[in-house]
């Protein structure tokens, strides 16, 4: 059963979700740029090429699991969406940190 929230609480939740999505999108853009530069210059390692493909299904599965758990616990839409977004955000941040080295 969804929890009752005030309009202010809902506004804060949507704002937090929007900020998380924007941070993840910026990080994803940087990862795409860095990997594209590696491919274009011929410096991409086989490990990075495999990771680039294999990380997506793993992140999707984790995301779906977290969203299902949040929904089963009676979370509202923003809690479910935030739970689903969190694995993607974590993966893109770790990719950015690794690729900046």
Secondary structure, 3 states (H helix, E strand, C coil): CCCCCCHHHHHHHHHHHHHHHHHHHHHHHHHHHHHHHHHHHCCCCHHHHHHHHHHHHHHHHHHHHHHHHHHHCCCCHHHHHHHHHHHHHHHHHHHHHHHHC
